[in-house]
């Protein structure tokens, strides 16, 4: 008689010589003979997870659409949330430039994930004199294959500086319609009022660009 042929058994990710015992044979049966009710339970768990993920995505989409009106409500209730003027305001003819003082103005930009927009300030900060009329630019690009209609919502921090940050011209005063692939430079003209608290040395202007629901 020839030598008995060696057999192999799989233990998880390892392959070892088979011991020939009934335990070894039983071990091989478990991963290859899952019960039907176990498979059904796993499928049901996967379905529940898929529904939960879909619900989360839907809630985040609705949250994005609701942010602009929700932001307006918060502004009316608190009055101290960094909201600036929503329409153009002319500079007071008697405004004097305070050349003895500098204020650093920082510029930020935000979009919702998946919006398909590139949105950023042309420069991220500048030093200005209170009372001086300042020009700057934000740049937006629609990277999607469809027309994008959006609205930019501004805010100013610290909140105590918001009443003294006056926008003379701003793309946020109206909705912006961007064709597929369109890139646009959008001007902002503003002035920091001289009567702002002298303890405020840094002001941040931030815009969040939302898609307007159809």
ABEGO torsion letter per residue (X at the ends): XBBBBBBBBBBEABBBBBAGBAAAAAAAAAAABBBAAAAAAAAAAAAAAAAAAAAAAAAAAAAAAAAAAAAAAAAAAAGBAGBBBABBBBBBAABBBBAABBBBBBBBBBBBBGAGBBBBBABABBBBBBGBBBBBBBBBBBABABBBBBBBBBBBOBAAAAAABBBABBAAABBBBBBBGBBBBBBBBBBBBAABBAABABBBBBBBBBBBBX
